[in-house]
Amino acid sequence: MESISLLLGEALSPYQVSLSPSGAQGECLVTLKNSSGAIVVERQFNHAQLTDKRQLTDVVDGLHRDILIAEGRLEPCVIAALRNAALDKRPAL
């Protein structure tokens, strides 16, 4: 778990990352704090999401998005619009 914490810390710098056990099935609570120590984002993930490289990449991407939303730099409606635009660009099968 320590190596995962270090990876998340590097990927989500300058935020302070802490991991703590949460839940009966081995879930893990990921907490991101800003430089003043205030919690910016707090999310629960299952252990598999943090140990699989592909899923860990998705976790980091999701946390980046959550940070942008929490800090008011990205509105949730913009995310929905971007997703819809990406779907419209995909060729029909």
N, CA, C and O of each residue as an XYZ file, in Angstrom:
372
protein
N       0.813     -1.195      0.000
C       0.000      0.000      0.000
C       0.859      1.262      0.000
O       0.462      2.305     -0.521
N       2.038      1.144      0.593
C       2.913      2.310      0.659
C       3.354      2.753     -0.730
O       3.425      3.951     -1.002
N       3.653      1.796     -1.617
C       4.075      2.152     -2.976
C       2.932      2.804     -3.741
O       3.162      3.710     -4.542
N       1.718      2.357     -3.507
C       0.552      2.971     -4.153
C       0.396      4.400     -3.664
O       0.109      5.302     -4.450
N       0.584      4.605     -2.381
C       0.501      5.942     -1.805
C       1.549      6.869     -2.423
O       1.262      8.028     -2.722
N       2.766      6.350     -2.611
C       3.822      7.151     -3.231
C       3.480      7.495     -4.678
O       3.682      8.629     -5.114
N       2.964      6.517     -5.420
C       2.572      6.769     -6.816
C       1.472      7.823     -6.897
O       1.544      8.746     -7.708
N       0.460      7.679     -6.056
C      -0.620      8.659     -6.047
C      -0.105     10.033     -5.639
O      -0.521     11.047     -6.199
N       0.800     10.066     -4.666
C       1.375     11.328     -4.223
C       2.110     12.051     -5.334
O       1.997     13.268     -5.474
N       2.869     11.295     -6.128
C       3.580     11.887     -7.260
C       2.611     12.359     -8.337
O       2.771     13.448     -8.888
N       1.611     11.542     -8.635
C       0.678     11.863     -9.710
C      -0.248     13.025     -9.353
O      -0.714     13.743    -10.238
N      -0.511     13.210     -8.070
C      -1.484     14.217     -7.646
C      -0.838     15.389     -6.914
O      -1.520     16.157     -6.234
N       0.465     15.522     -7.054
C       1.174     16.638     -6.439
C       0.588     17.947     -6.958
O       0.288     18.009     -8.150
N       0.408     18.953     -6.195
C       0.931     19.260     -4.876
C       0.004     18.847     -3.722
O       0.218     19.263     -2.584
N      -0.997     18.052     -4.000
C      -1.930     17.640     -2.952
C      -1.312     16.551     -2.079
O      -0.545     15.717     -2.558
N      -1.655     16.572     -0.803
C      -1.210     15.545      0.134
C      -2.180     14.373      0.013
O      -3.391     14.548      0.153
N      -1.657     13.200     -0.241
C      -2.491     12.007     -0.427
C      -2.349     11.107      0.792
O      -1.241     10.827      1.252
N      -3.495     10.657      1.308
C      -3.442      9.660      2.378
C      -4.405      8.535      2.037
O      -5.492      8.764      1.507
N      -3.989      7.320      2.350
C      -4.801      6.126      2.136
C      -5.121      5.530      3.494
O      -4.254      5.432      4.362
N      -6.372      5.132      3.670
C      -6.738      4.470      4.920
C      -7.753      3.372      4.624
O      -8.587      3.516      3.730
N      -7.684      2.275      5.375
C      -8.641      1.181      5.176
C     -10.064      1.681      5.425
O     -10.307      2.507      6.305
N     -10.988      1.161      4.631
C     -12.372      1.594      4.761
C     -13.275      0.507      4.198
O     -13.200      0.204      3.007
N     -14.113     -0.077      5.016
C     -15.050     -1.073      4.529
C     -14.625     -2.490      4.841
O     -13.463     -2.769      5.134
N     -15.606     -3.379      4.769
C     -15.401     -4.778      5.140
C     -14.717     -5.595      4.046
O     -14.105     -6.621      4.340
N     -14.811     -5.155      2.785
C     -14.211     -5.908      1.688
C     -12.855     -5.353      1.252
O     -12.437     -5.572      0.115
N     -12.180     -4.653      2.126
C     -10.844     -4.161      1.813
C     -10.823     -2.879      1.009
O      -9.821     -2.567      0.366
N     -11.906     -2.139      1.035
C     -11.913     -0.858      0.342
C     -10.893      0.080      0.991
O     -10.472     -0.115      2.131
N     -10.514      1.100      0.227
C      -9.524      2.051      0.699
C     -10.049      3.465      0.467
O     -10.553      3.784     -0.609
N      -9.924      4.305      1.490
C     -10.343      5.692      1.391
C      -9.135      6.523      0.987
O      -8.111      6.520      1.672
N      -9.259      7.239     -0.134
C      -8.196      8.114     -0.611
C      -8.626      9.541     -0.298
O      -9.692      9.990     -0.717
N      -7.778     10.244      0.446
C      -8.068     11.626      0.839
C      -7.000     12.537      0.264
O      -5.805     12.283      0.417
N      -7.434     13.595     -0.394
C      -6.518     14.597     -0.936
C      -6.718     15.889     -0.177
O      -7.842     16.373     -0.041
N      -5.616     16.452      0.324
C      -5.664     17.715      1.062
C      -4.813     18.748      0.347
O      -3.790     18.429     -0.258
N      -5.259     19.989      0.430
C      -4.465     21.060     -0.166
C      -3.351     21.469      0.781
O      -3.186     20.865      1.841
N      -2.585     22.486      0.412
C      -1.410     22.873      1.201
C      -1.765     23.390      2.589
O      -0.926     23.370      3.489
N      -2.998     23.850      2.771
C      -3.403     24.323      4.097
C      -4.007     23.197      4.943
O      -4.401     23.426      6.086
N      -4.081     21.985      4.387
C      -4.581     20.832      5.131
C      -6.071     20.584      5.017
O      -6.599     19.677      5.659
N      -6.752     21.374      4.212
C      -8.195     21.185      4.011
C      -8.440     20.055      3.016
O      -7.744     19.947      2.007
N      -9.430     19.215      3.306
C      -9.776     18.117      2.405
C     -10.415     18.685      1.139
O     -11.405     19.413      1.195
N      -9.824     18.333     -0.003
C     -10.337     18.774     -1.298
C     -11.217     17.682     -1.898
O     -12.312     17.959     -2.388
N     -10.737     16.448     -1.857
C     -11.458     15.304     -2.417
C     -11.252     14.108     -1.501
O     -10.165     13.890     -0.965
N     -12.318     13.343     -1.337
C     -12.229     12.106     -0.565
C     -13.080     11.071     -1.286
O     -14.282     11.264     -1.468
N     -12.452      9.969     -1.695
C     -13.148      8.932     -2.452
C     -12.751      7.555     -1.938
O     -11.636      7.345     -1.459
N     -13.689      6.627     -2.050
C     -13.435      5.244     -1.650
C     -13.265      4.390     -2.899
O     -14.047      4.500     -3.843
N     -12.240      3.537     -2.904
C     -11.958      2.648     -4.019
C     -11.762      1.240     -3.494
O     -11.367      1.039     -2.346
N     -12.046      0.256     -4.359
C     -11.741     -1.107     -3.935
C     -10.257     -1.380     -4.197
O      -9.616     -0.688     -4.988
N      -9.736     -2.381     -3.532
C      -8.303     -2.677     -3.585
C      -7.826     -2.970     -5.007
O      -6.717     -2.588     -5.382
N      -8.658     -3.642     -5.796
C      -8.277     -3.995     -7.170
C      -8.019     -2.753     -8.019
O      -7.129     -2.758     -8.869
N      -8.788     -1.692     -7.796
C      -8.598     -0.460     -8.559
C      -7.236      0.173     -8.285
O      -6.685      0.861     -9.144
N      -6.705     -0.053     -7.115
C      -5.435      0.564     -6.749
C      -4.235     -0.311     -7.053
O      -3.104      0.175     -7.046
N      -4.451     -1.582     -7.318
C      -3.332     -2.482     -7.579
C      -3.141     -2.793     -9.058
O      -2.047     -3.191     -9.458
N      -4.167     -2.624     -9.876
C      -4.072     -2.850    -11.313
C      -3.637     -1.546    -11.992
O      -4.241     -0.500    -11.754
N      -2.604     -1.594    -12.828
C      -2.050     -0.374    -13.433
C      -3.075      0.388    -14.267
O      -3.153      1.614    -14.177
N      -3.852     -0.314    -15.070
C      -4.861      0.367    -15.887
C      -5.918      1.033    -15.024
O      -6.299      2.180    -15.257
N      -6.383      0.301    -14.033
C      -7.410      0.865    -13.158
C      -6.850      2.007    -12.321
O      -7.562      2.970    -12.037
N      -5.585      1.911    -11.923
C      -4.972      2.988    -11.156
C      -4.878      4.258    -11.996
O      -5.055      5.362    -11.482
N      -4.603      4.100    -13.278
C      -4.587      5.251    -14.180
C      -5.968      5.905    -14.222
O      -6.078      7.130    -14.188
N      -7.010      5.097    -14.296
C      -8.376      5.629    -14.281
C      -8.682      6.329    -12.962
O      -9.352      7.362    -12.943
N      -8.193      5.770    -11.863
C      -8.390      6.392    -10.545
C      -7.746      7.779    -10.525
O      -8.364      8.746    -10.080
N      -6.507      7.876    -11.005
C      -5.802      9.156    -11.014
C      -6.524     10.153    -11.917
O      -6.692     11.314    -11.545
N      -6.953      9.711    -13.102
C      -7.693     10.600    -14.001
C      -8.978     11.100    -13.343
O      -9.314     12.281    -13.437
N      -9.686     10.200    -12.683
C     -10.916     10.588    -12.000
C     -10.658     11.559    -10.857
O     -11.429     12.495    -10.647
N      -9.574     11.337    -10.119
C      -9.246     12.247     -9.027
C      -8.842     13.619     -9.558
O      -9.182     14.637     -8.955
N      -8.121     13.661    -10.675
C      -7.788     14.955    -11.297
C      -9.069     15.699    -11.667
O      -9.198     16.897    -11.411
N     -10.003     14.985    -12.266
C     -11.282     15.596    -12.630
C     -12.018     16.090    -11.390
O     -12.560     17.195    -11.387
N     -12.040     15.275    -10.337
C     -12.715     15.663     -9.096
C     -12.078     16.897     -8.470
O     -12.779     17.736     -7.905
N     -10.748     17.016     -8.565
C     -10.057     18.201     -8.047
C     -10.499     19.435     -8.815
O     -10.806     20.468     -8.220
N     -10.533     19.324    -10.145
C     -10.956     20.462    -10.963
C     -12.372     20.901    -10.609
O     -12.651     22.097    -10.517
N     -13.256     19.944    -10.414
C     -14.635     20.263    -10.045
C     -14.690     20.888     -8.652
O     -15.369     21.895     -8.450
N     -13.974     20.291     -7.688
C     -13.995     20.789     -6.308
C     -13.454     22.208     -6.211
O     -13.916     22.996     -5.386
N     -12.483     22.536     -7.046
C     -11.898     23.873     -7.015
C     -12.627     24.854     -7.925
O     -12.227     26.013     -8.034
N     -13.689     24.400     -8.576
C     -14.478     25.290     -9.425
C     -13.851     25.594    -10.765
O     -14.252     26.546    -11.435
N     -12.867     24.795    -11.169
C     -12.217     25.032    -12.461
C     -12.861     24.246    -13.593
O     -12.505     24.426    -14.757
N     -13.810     23.373    -13.256
C     -14.517     22.581    -14.257
C     -15.910     22.290    -13.723
O     -16.072     21.824    -12.595
N     -16.885     22.563    -14.524
C     -18.270     22.315    -14.138
C     -18.678     20.904    -14.588
O     -18.280     20.469    -15.669
N     -19.454     20.196    -13.787
C     -19.903     18.852    -14.188
C     -20.639     18.840    -15.530
O     -20.561     17.853    -16.262
N     -21.344     19.910    -15.861
C     -22.060     19.953    -17.140
C     -21.092     19.991    -18.319
O     -21.419     19.516    -19.406
N     -19.901     20.555    -18.111
C     -18.888     20.577    -19.164
C     -18.405     19.164    -19.450
O     -18.188     18.801    -20.606
N     -18.238     18.369    -18.407
C     -17.836     16.977    -18.575
C     -18.869     16.230    -19.396
O     -18.521     15.489    -20.316
N     -20.137     16.423    -19.069
C     -21.206     15.758    -19.816
C     -21.186     16.192    -21.281
O     -21.366     15.360    -22.170
N     -20.972     17.466    -21.540
C     -20.924     17.957    -22.916
C     -19.740     17.364    -23.675
O     -19.866     17.007    -24.846
N     -18.587     17.259    -23.007
C     -17.414     16.666    -23.652
C     -17.645     15.194    -23.976
O     -17.241     14.719    -25.037
N     -18.294     14.473    -23.066
C     -18.597     13.064    -23.319
C     -19.535     12.920    -24.503
O     -19.328     12.059    -25.358
N     -20.559     13.750    -24.560
C     -21.507     13.683    -25.666
C     -20.831     14.021    -26.987
O     -21.121     13.401    -28.010
N     -19.936     14.995    -26.969
C     -19.206     15.358    -28.187
C     -18.326     14.204    -28.648
O     -18.224     13.940    -29.846
N     -17.691     13.515    -27.706
C     -16.837     12.376    -28.063
C     -17.672     11.247    -28.647
O     -17.238     10.577    -29.584
N     -18.868     11.029    -28.102
C     -19.745      9.988    -28.638
C     -20.205     10.311    -30.051
O     -20.330      9.417    -30.888
N     -20.456     11.590    -30.317
C     -20.901     12.013    -31.651
C     -19.805     11.834    -32.709
O     -20.107     11.655    -33.889
N     -18.540     11.880    -32.294
C     -17.431     11.753    -33.230
C     -17.103     10.313    -33.579
O     -16.429     10.050    -34.575
N     -17.585      9.367    -32.751
C     -17.301      7.951    -33.023
C     -18.083      7.487    -34.244
O     -19.259      7.816    -34.399
N     -17.421      6.714    -35.117
C     -18.111      6.232    -36.317
C     -19.202      5.200    -35.938
O     -19.048      4.409    -35.007
N     -20.265      5.247    -36.678
C     -21.360      4.275    -36.457
C     -20.927      2.905    -36.936
O     -20.217      2.782    -37.934
N     -21.354      1.881    -36.224
C     -21.001      0.517    -36.604
C     -22.032     -0.103    -37.503
O     -21.883     -1.254    -37.914
